[in-house]
Amino acid sequence: MRVDASESWSTIRELLGEVRERASHFLESLPGRPVAAARSTDDLVRALGGTLPRLGRPASAILEQLDEIGSPGTVASAGPRYFGFVTGGSLPASLAANWLAAAWDQNAFSQTSSPISAAIESVALRWLLEILGLPATAGAAFVTGATMANFAALAAARRSVLLAHGYDVDRKGLQGAPEITLVAGEQAHATLFKAFGMLGFGREQVIRVSADGQGRMRTDALPELTGPAIVCTQVGNVNTGAFDPVGAISNAVQTDDVWIHVDGAFGLWARASHQFGELTEGIERADSWATDAHKWLNVPYDSGVAIVPNAEALRGALSLQAAYLPERTGREPFAYTPESSRRARGVEIWAAIASLGRDGVEALVERNCRHAQRFAGGLRAAGYQVLNDVVLNQVLVSFGDDRATSEVIHGVQRDGTCWCGGTSWKGSTAMRISVSSWATTGEDVERSLAAILRVASGVTPNRG
Ligand SMILES: *Cc1c(COP(=O)(O)O)cnc(C)c1O
């Protein structure tokens, strides 16, 4: 069968009505289904594969196939009991905005290609800066995630610290540039090193500063620094949730040619709450921050933000000029991002903040952290060892020895009530619990805790 464009337009209302039904059914099924996927990747490839079709099929048949094959192949990470990695769900307002924005199909490149996307990014940025307590005039890039936010911020850092030495790296390149000293904590996130690689620094040309027992960079272990240098701190260790002492580090080393970057993929959101004042103090004095909206702000994938008070450094590194670009006043989105054409991510960030309000973002962060405390308390009460100081939304737990802990992790994933992943912490296997979703209730935490304890009680560690 051939489907022409006029037929598709005339049936669009019906088609999107079917999407609404199928998506609603999917979301309503999340709390009651096993959290792990029911089908494996290999199995799904077989089910979706087959030969390349010569002729097209109607969209509604494609949608039906996608739902029937694809939905059982999803992890219920949008649901209330997924505690893997650091994973938010999608707030209803944010999901709905994402649907409308998909219909708009805007190119978020510029004011000309999409006035609404450019406008909503500006508003979302102003709100974000206020919630996070960061300088109101900062520039920002709306990117795919913290990996690219780190990349964008470090491109600005590279430019700025070399300009302080009279060298324009974005014109002349790194070959022949004054050498930049790169510093990161022993526990810095793996994606940061990928950003170093992409920027031509090399993944291994980084001085690693030793960490304390919670994974925090030790200020007393910082090297003597002369610029140009970039120091990458982290707020929110993926295992422990711990924060590097950013204020103390910036007091110790920050100058014109020593740039302090903060990877705050999820931890930066602690600044939405007054409760974490002591933890987050001094972070606002850094030179750049990377964060994710798809983690704690609970917007759909993919969504990260790089924030740089020296907006000119970010623009200088990432803007471009072309004959077809009209001169505009005001913020041009493309001037700040590694990408050119891209989707309108600001829409979902704006909708999420509009639906929660400032108080709602604070309440979400605090609620998830209370739930993490409850997990830790329940596990300790049952005699298991919580390995980290639970300062935020992350809990690390051991069930005796490596084998027992691995068995509990796999048992929990098979049980399906909730989903937790594993990690290696100080050379031992640990289970990670990350509470980051708007959808998680106190009841979900109790059900999940009961399931973890039930699985663990059937696993006996080797004693002695
Ligand atoms: C998740 C995370 C990243 C990577 O973020 P992506 O959104 O996956 O690109 C970087 N740093 C930290 C601390 C993280 O938690």
The ligand as a Tripos MOL2 file, in Angstrom:
@<TRIPOS>MOLECULE
LIG
   15    15     1     0     0
SMALL
NO_CHARGES

@<TRIPOS>ATOM
      1 C1         24.9020   11.4430   35.0470 C.3       1 LIG1
      2 C2         26.1600   12.1640   35.2660 C.ar      1 LIG1
      3 C3         26.9470   12.6280   34.1930 C.ar      1 LIG1
      4 C4         26.6060   12.3110   32.7620 C.3       1 LIG1
      5 O1         25.3720   12.8410   32.4230 O.3       1 LIG1
      6 P1         24.6350   12.4890   31.0560 P.3       1 LIG1
      7 O2         23.3350   13.1880   31.2160 O.co2     1 LIG1
      8 O3         24.4880   10.9930   31.0390 O.co2     1 LIG1
      9 O4         25.4440   12.9960   29.9340 O.co2     1 LIG1
     10 C5         28.0740   13.3610   34.4830 C.ar      1 LIG1
     11 N1         28.4320   13.6110   35.7490 N.ar      1 LIG1
     12 C6         27.7260   13.1850   36.8090 C.ar      1 LIG1
     13 C7         28.1800   13.5180   38.1920 C.3       1 LIG1
     14 C8         26.5510   12.4400   36.5950 C.ar      1 LIG1
     15 O5         25.8360   12.0230   37.6450 O.3       1 LIG1
@<TRIPOS>BOND
     1     1     2 1
     2     2     3 ar
     3     2    14 ar
     4     3     4 1
     5     3    10 ar
     6     4     5 1
     7     5     6 1
     8     6     7 2
     9     6     8 1
    10     6     9 1
    11    10    11 ar
    12    11    12 ar
    13    12    13 1
    14    12    14 ar
    15    14    15 1
@<TRIPOS>SUBSTRUCTURE
     1 LIG1         1 GROUP 0 **** ****
